[in-house]
């Protein structure tokens, strides 16, 4: 997801980002550092403050660990709440994966089990 945002920024798109803390590991704080170092304005918000920032957003981007056979995603627990709030605000949600990874047996994908 970070690479997609950086690529859009390098292509001249005007971007600003709201980043959730992504506790308990604090991955959002690391994301904010990387994006800010590239000149992208970022605002870190509490995981519970997604609804506060949603009306200011054009879209929602989340990364994922894997895609399951049904089309669902495997991701951090906070992604579901973000998607629910986005739906309530009629904001599109885009899921980005670094590579094609599927969980299941009937898809023609790389299988992972952890």
PyMOL commands that set and color helices and strands:
alter all, ss='L'
color gray80, all
select helices_A, chain A and resi 2-10+27-37+47-54+78-88
alter helices_A, ss='H'
color red, helices_A
select strands_A, chain A and resi 16-20+41-45+59-63+66-68+73-74+92-96+102-103
alter strands_A, ss='S'
color yellow, strands_A
deselect
rebuild
show_as cartoon
